[in-house]
Amino acid sequence: MRQIYRFDGARPPLLRESALRAELERRRVRRQTTLLALGGVLSLICLLLAAALLYPAAPAVSIACGAYLCAASAGVGVIAIVFAHHRRRVFS
């Protein structure tokens, strides 16, 4: 049977504790960032529901919530584009 891997072709990179700790820290920060973004999206959804439910009782408050929701969504979009561009520049 023919082997598909060449084990004598190249040596694997050396593992250092500092590199492993840096990778662990990077994963922790990525997980925290994801949870923060998810929390922001959930809060915007709650604000949208509040604006929809408040419309019959207080239309002015509902419109203010809607305006804030539009501004916050635009800000989130801009931040997402900036982070995506920064990430693409770092990893390419």
Secondary structure, DSSP 8 states (H G I E B T S, - for coil): ---S--TTS-------HHHHHHHHHHHHHHHHHHHHHHHHHHHHHHHHHHHHHHTTT-HHHHHHHHHHHHHHHHHHHHHHHHHHHHHHHHH-
